[in-house]
């Protein structure tokens, strides 16, 4: 190897080492035997988490301490989706049947049912509120049709979205992953969903388009979608969770463009156009992705944690630790991560 090549390799190694050293992940709490798949950070001080064994965690002091609670009567349920408005009001969604959505208004001391469906085919995957009142829950297909619920009263009641909303049909073996409560996102008037499995696609208000992600088996495809704070870019991650070291086709990126409708009477209304952009490849399978700012992105999975400081063009692995879900800090340049063993951690970026 030539001297110039040696210096080039050393420079890359030093840069990667510096990135890891500057972005240390700090463990905040653990709860053995619990897998966390959802985080909600409604304010600078407040953090909520939900997971298996009916367990909920809450901090009201920015993660210095956590209170762990088990939802009475739901000790065997896995709450993989949640949303919190503050330290008192939150909503949680259980996967598998019977489908159930619970809400608390007293900080988790008590919970009441806002939705229940005993259909044995039910499997609710994710929850998102686009504002304080309007929320959506997405579920796996029932009779070949995407199952979706909406609420316009802070989750107090839920209504099923008619099948006619979905202009595209699902493929056989196409569904959603309940891996990190992050497979749907609102951008203006557009609701984006990402599917995985035998077919992986991005859905824009019920219309689907192919994704350039690994697909073809039940363990492949898109797991998570995130939008930049300026609402100009989407990043989608996934891969194959049974081969989590495989870095093939685990990311897709899009620039968001707004285009006036052709009808001259409706020029004030705009539709969202997705323009593909070329991104670098993070290391291994990823179950969640999150923008910290318009350029800094974090993605995590059982393969470890990667960051990009240039909008996704290049990625650096900063940890081998396994995490399922990420949520950025409400105000600071940081993020919370959670995963198996009831681990909730924090990373403060330089």
C-alpha positions, 0 to 999 in steps of 0.5 A, spaced: 500 500 500 502 506 498 504 512 503 498 516 500 493 510 501 495 509 508 494 516 510 487 516 507 485 510 511 488 513 517 484 519 516 478 515 515 479 511 522 481 517 526 474 521 523 470 515 525 473 515 532 472 522 533 465 522 531 464 516 536 467 519 541 463 526 541 457 522 541 456 518 547 450 514 548 448 515 556 444 510 559 438 513 563 434 507 566 433 499 565 427 494 566 429 487 565 425 483 561 421 489 557 422 491 550 421 498 548 418 500 542 415 507 542 417 513 545 414 520 546 417 526 548 412 532 548 416 537 552 423 538 554 422 535 561 417 530 559 419 523 556 414 517 556 416 510 553 411 503 552 413 496 551 412 489 553 409 486 559 404 492 560 410 496 562 410 504 561 415 509 563 415 516 565 420 521 566 418 529 568 425 531 569 429 530 562 431 523 564 434 524 570 429 519 574 424 514 571 417 512 574 416 505 571 408 503 571 405 496 569 398 497 566 393 493 571 389 488 567 394 488 561 400 485 564 401 480 558 400 486 553 405 489 548 404 496 547 408 498 541 405 505 540 404 511 544 403 518 544 403 523 550 401 530 550 404 532 557 406 529 563 399 527 565 395 525 558 397 520 554 395 514 549 397 507 548 396 502 543 397 494 544 399 490 538 395 483 537 388 481 538 384 483 541 386 490 539 385 495 544 387 503 545 387 506 552 388 513 555 390 516 561 389 523 564 392 522 571 399 521 569 399 513 568 395 512 575 389 509 571 387 508 564 381 507 560 379 504 554 377 508 548 377 503 543 377 495 543 376 490 537 376 483 538 377 480 531 382 475 532 385 478 525 387 485 528 394 487 529 395 495 530 402 497 528 403 505 529 400 511 532 401 518 530 397 525 531 398 530 526 396 536 531 393 536 538 386 533 536 387 529 530 390 522 530 391 516 526 392 508 528 395 504 522 394 496 522 395 490 518 390 488 513 383 485 514 381 481 508 386 484 504 385 492 506 389 496 510 386 497 517 386 505 519 382 508 525 382 516 525 380 520 531 379 528 532 378 529 539 385 527 542 383 519 542 377 519 546 373 515 540 376 512 534 372 511 527 374 506 521 377 509 515 373 506 509 376 502 504 375 507 498 380 511 501 386 506 499 386 507 491 392 502 491 391 495 493 395 491 497 400 486 494 400 479 498 404 479 504 405 486 504 403 489 511 406 494 516 412 493 522 410 494 529 418 495 530 418 503 532 411 506 532 414 510 526 412 507 519 407 513 518 408 521 518 404 527 516 407 532 511 401 538 510 395 534 507 399 528 506 399 522 510 405 517 508 405 510 510 411 505 509 409 497 508 414 491 508 414 484 507 414 481 500 412 488 497 415 494 500 412 501 498 410 508 500 403 510 500 401 518 499 394 519 501 392 512 499 396 511 493 402 507 493 409 507 489 415 502 489 420 503 494 428 501 492 428 497 499 430 490 500 423 486 500 421 479 498 420 475 505 416 476 511 422 480 514 424 485 509 422 492 507 421 499 510 420 499 518 420 507 519 419 514 515 422 521 518 421 528 515 426 533 516 424 539 520 423 544 514 418 539 511 423 538 505 426 531 505 423 524 507 428 518 509 426 511 510 429 505 513 429 498 514 432 492 511 432 484 513 431 484 521 433 476 521 439 478 517 441 485 521 448 485 519 446 486 512 446 493 509 443 492 502 438 496 500 436 499 507 435 506 506 431 510 501 430 518 501 426 523 497 425 530 496 418 533 497 416 538 492 409 542 492 406 542 486 399 546 484 393 542 482 392 543 475 385 545 476 385 553 476 380 554 481 384 550 486 391 553 485 391 554 492 391 547 494 398 543 493 399 536 492 406 533 495 411 530 489 416 525 491 423 526 488 428 520 489 435 522 492 441 518 492 443 517 500 449 513 503 448 506 506 448 506 514 450 499 517 445 493 517 438 493 518 435 499 521 428 499 525 427 507 526 430 513 523 429 520 526 431 527 524 435 531 529 435 537 525 435 538 517 442 535 516 443 531 522 440 524 522 440 518 527 438 511 525 438 505 529 436 497 530 439 491 532 445 492 528 447 499 532 446 506 531 449 510 525 448 518 524 449 522 518 451 530 519 450 531 511 442 529 510 444 522 509 449 522 504 454 519 509 453 515 515 458 513 521 457 508 526 457 510 533 455 504 537 454 497 536 448 497 542 441 495 539 436 500 540 429 499 537 426 506 537 429 514 537 425 520 539 429 527 538 429 531 544 424 537 544 428 543 544 436 540 545 440 537 539 439 530 542 435 524 542 432 518 546 433 511 544 430 505 547 430 498 546 430 491 549 432 490 557 427 496 558 433 500 556 432 508 555 438 512 553 440 519 551 445 522 546 447 529 546 450 531 539 456 536 539 
